[in-house]
Amino acid sequence: MAARKREVRFEPAVAVLGALRAAVAGDDPADDLSVTGVEYRGADFAEVHVYGLSAEGCLFDSVRFPSTLRQATITESALRVCDLANVQADDSSMFETEIAHGRLTGLSWTAGVLRDVLIDSTRADMASFAESRLRTVVFRDCDLRQADFQRTEFRNVRFERCNLTGARFSDSRPQQNLRFEDCDLTGVYGLTALRGATIQGGDLESLAATLARELGITVELPTAGEY
């Protein structure tokens, strides 16, 4: 009898925030600014374009992020009810951070890094993580319709109860422990690139139809009266 594949469970090492101080004018996002232990609440930076921002141990609560946030580094922080819709955050990195109840629709996080990151109950439809490296990352109860994971590297990544309808995984690179649990994978592109991944639950009939399409197989159902 073949040995059963051992299920590997993991959780991101999300940091616990320490003492924080309220943000002041000098803490507003700017090129190459570094901030530590700052609490931002209800701020709107949508008109700002920033390169090289570094934030460590910060809380962002109900914040609209800069529309350009390239080459940023966010470490040991929390983003709660934040709006990153259509933000251009290419070549950026995020470590030991939680994103909860946010809006990442159309976010571009291409060629970046996510490590020890939890993204929970967040809308991220049409977001792009293409060509990024994801390590110990969990997407939980997220809307990821038409999200782009093309050429993305996955290591210890789990999708839980996510809507991945129409998401793109072409040329993705699963390295270790990529799991999909109770997810909607209807119409996913690049499914055959997920070799080695584990899929548990969800609509397996739709998954089979998607896989048949990827392999160029036409499935014809019998008409009434045929055996």
C-alpha positions as CSV (number, residue, x, y, z in Angstrom):
1,M,0.0,0.0,0.0
2,A,1.3,3.4,-1.0
3,A,2.2,5.7,1.9
4,R,-0.2,8.4,2.6
5,K,1.1,11.9,1.9
6,R,1.7,13.6,5.3
7,E,-0.3,16.8,5.7
8,V,1.9,19.7,6.7
9,R,0.3,22.5,8.6
10,F,1.9,25.8,9.0
11,E,0.9,29.3,10.1
12,P,2.7,32.6,9.2
13,A,4.8,34.0,12.1
14,V,2.9,37.2,12.2
15,A,4.5,39.7,14.6
16,V,2.7,41.0,17.7
17,L,2.8,44.8,17.7
18,G,4.6,46.5,20.5
19,A,4.2,50.1,21.8
20,L,3.1,52.5,19.2
21,R,3.0,56.3,18.8
22,A,0.5,58.3,16.8
23,A,1.6,59.4,13.4
24,V,2.7,63.0,13.0
25,A,3.2,65.0,9.8
26,G,6.8,63.9,9.5
27,D,5.6,60.3,9.3
28,D,3.6,60.8,6.1
29,P,4.9,58.4,3.3
30,A,7.8,59.9,1.3
31,D,10.7,58.6,-0.8
32,D,13.2,56.5,1.2
33,L,11.4,57.3,4.5
34,S,11.9,54.8,7.4
35,V,9.3,54.6,10.2
36,T,9.1,52.3,13.2
37,G,6.4,51.8,15.8
38,V,3.9,54.3,14.2
39,E,0.1,54.1,14.3
40,Y,-1.7,55.4,11.3
41,R,-5.5,55.7,11.6
42,G,-8.0,57.0,9.0
43,A,-5.2,58.5,6.8
44,D,-5.6,59.0,3.0
45,F,-2.4,58.9,1.0
46,A,-4.0,57.9,-2.3
47,E,-2.5,60.9,-4.1
48,V,1.0,60.2,-3.0
49,H,3.7,58.4,-5.1
50,V,6.4,56.8,-3.0
51,Y,9.6,54.8,-3.7
52,G,11.7,53.0,-1.1
53,L,9.4,53.4,2.0
54,S,10.3,51.2,4.9
55,A,7.8,50.6,7.8
56,E,8.5,48.3,10.7
57,G,6.2,47.4,13.6
58,C,3.5,49.8,12.4
59,L,-0.3,49.7,12.5
60,F,-2.3,50.9,9.5
61,D,-6.0,51.1,10.4
62,S,-8.5,52.3,7.8
63,V,-5.7,53.8,5.7
64,R,-5.7,54.5,1.9
65,F,-2.2,53.6,0.7
66,P,-0.2,55.6,-1.8
67,S,-1.1,54.9,-5.4
68,T,2.6,54.2,-6.1
69,L,4.5,52.3,-3.4
70,R,7.4,50.7,-5.4
71,Q,10.4,49.1,-3.7
72,A,8.7,49.3,-0.3
73,T,9.4,47.1,2.7
74,I,6.7,46.4,5.3
75,T,7.9,44.4,8.3
76,E,6.2,43.1,11.5
77,S,3.1,45.3,10.9
78,A,-0.7,45.0,10.7
79,L,-2.9,46.4,7.9
80,R,-6.6,46.5,9.1
81,V,-9.5,47.6,6.9
82,C,-7.0,49.3,4.5
83,D,-7.5,50.2,0.9
84,L,-4.7,49.2,-1.5
85,A,-6.9,49.1,-4.6
86,N,-4.9,49.6,-7.8
87,V,-1.7,50.4,-5.8
88,Q,1.5,49.9,-7.8
89,A,3.7,48.1,-5.3
90,D,6.1,46.3,-7.6
91,D,9.5,45.1,-6.3
92,S,8.2,45.4,-2.8
93,S,8.6,43.1,0.2
94,M,6.4,42.2,3.2
95,F,7.5,40.2,6.2
96,E,5.7,38.9,9.4
97,T,2.6,41.0,8.6
98,E,-1.2,40.6,8.7
99,I,-3.7,42.1,6.3
100,A,-7.3,41.8,7.5
101,H,-10.6,43.0,6.0
102,G,-8.8,45.0,3.4
103,R,-9.3,45.9,-0.3
104,L,-6.5,44.9,-2.7
105,T,-8.5,45.0,-5.9
106,G,-6.2,45.5,-8.8
107,L,-3.1,45.7,-6.6
108,S,0.2,45.1,-8.5
109,W,2.7,43.3,-6.2
110,T,4.8,41.8,-9.0
111,A,8.4,40.7,-8.7
112,G,8.1,41.1,-4.9
113,V,8.3,39.0,-1.8
114,L,5.7,37.9,0.8
115,R,7.1,35.9,3.8
116,D,5.2,35.0,6.9
117,V,2.1,36.9,5.8
118,L,-1.6,36.3,6.6
119,I,-4.2,37.8,4.3
120,D,-7.6,37.3,5.9
121,S,-11.1,38.2,4.8
122,T,-9.8,40.5,2.1
123,R,-11.0,41.4,-1.4
124,A,-8.1,40.9,-3.8
125,D,-9.8,40.3,-7.1
126,M,-7.7,41.1,-10.2
127,A,-4.6,41.6,-7.9
128,S,-1.3,40.6,-9.4
129,F,1.4,38.7,-7.5
130,A,3.1,37.6,-10.7
131,E,6.8,36.7,-10.6
132,S,6.8,37.1,-6.8
133,R,8.1,34.7,-4.1
134,L,5.6,33.6,-1.5
135,R,6.9,31.8,1.5
136,T,4.7,30.8,4.5
137,V,1.7,32.7,3.3
138,V,-2.0,32.0,4.0
139,F,-4.9,33.5,2.1
140,R,-8.0,32.9,4.2
141,D,-11.6,33.7,3.1
142,C,-10.4,36.0,0.3
143,D,-11.9,37.1,-3.0
144,L,-9.2,36.3,-5.5
145,R,-11.2,36.2,-8.7
146,Q,-9.0,36.7,-11.7
147,A,-5.9,37.2,-9.5
148,D,-2.6,36.8,-11.3
149,F,-0.1,34.2,-9.9
150,Q,1.8,33.6,-13.1
151,R,5.4,32.7,-12.7
152,T,5.0,33.0,-8.9
153,E,7.1,30.8,-6.6
154,F,5.1,29.1,-3.8
155,R,6.7,27.6,-0.7
156,N,4.4,26.7,2.3
157,V,1.4,28.6,0.9
158,R,-2.2,27.8,1.7
159,F,-5.5,29.1,0.2
160,E,-8.4,28.5,2.6
161,R,-12.0,29.1,1.4
162,C,-11.0,31.5,-1.3
163,N,-12.8,32.3,-4.5
164,L,-10.1,31.8,-7.2
165,T,-12.5,31.8,-10.2
166,G,-10.6,32.7,-13.3
167,A,-7.2,33.1,-11.5
168,R,-4.1,32.6,-13.5
169,F,-1.3,30.2,-12.4
170,S,0.5,29.7,-15.8
171,D,4.2,28.9,-15.3
172,S,3.9,29.1,-11.5
173,R,6.6,27.3,-9.5
174,P,5.3,25.3,-6.5
175,Q,8.3,24.4,-4.4
176,Q,6.8,22.9,-1.3
177,N,3.5,22.5,0.5
178,L,1.1,24.4,-1.8
179,R,-2.5,23.7,-0.6
180,F,-6.0,24.7,-1.7
181,E,-8.7,24.0,0.9
182,D,-12.4,24.4,0.1
183,C,-11.6,26.9,-2.7
184,D,-13.5,27.7,-5.9
185,L,-11.1,27.0,-8.7
186,T,-13.6,27.3,-11.5
187,G,-12.0,28.5,-14.8
188,V,-8.5,28.7,-13.4
189,Y,-5.8,29.1,-16.0
190,G,-2.5,27.2,-15.7
191,L,-3.8,24.4,-13.5
192,T,-1.3,22.0,-14.9
193,A,1.5,24.2,-13.6
194,L,0.4,23.3,-10.0
195,R,2.0,19.9,-10.1
196,G,2.6,18.7,-6.6
197,A,-0.1,20.9,-5.0
198,T,-2.8,19.5,-2.7
199,I,-6.5,20.3,-3.4
200,Q,-8.9,19.5,-0.6
201,G,-12.7,19.9,-0.9
202,G,-14.3,22.6,-3.1
203,D,-16.2,21.9,-6.4
204,L,-14.3,19.0,-7.8
205,E,-16.6,18.7,-10.8
206,S,-15.7,22.2,-11.9
207,L,-12.1,21.4,-11.2
208,A,-12.3,18.3,-13.4
209,A,-13.8,20.4,-16.2
210,T,-11.1,23.0,-15.9
211,L,-8.4,20.4,-16.0
212,A,-9.9,18.8,-19.1
213,R,-9.8,22.2,-20.8
214,E,-6.2,22.7,-19.8
215,L,-5.3,19.3,-21.4
216,G,-7.3,20.0,-24.6
217,I,-9.9,17.4,-23.8
218,T,-13.5,17.9,-25.1
219,V,-16.1,16.3,-22.8
220,E,-19.4,15.6,-24.5
221,L,-22.3,14.7,-22.3
222,P,-24.9,12.2,-23.8
223,T,-28.1,13.6,-25.1
224,A,-31.5,12.5,-23.8
225,G,-32.2,8.9,-24.7
226,E,-28.5,7.9,-25.2
227,Y,-26.8,5.3,-23.1
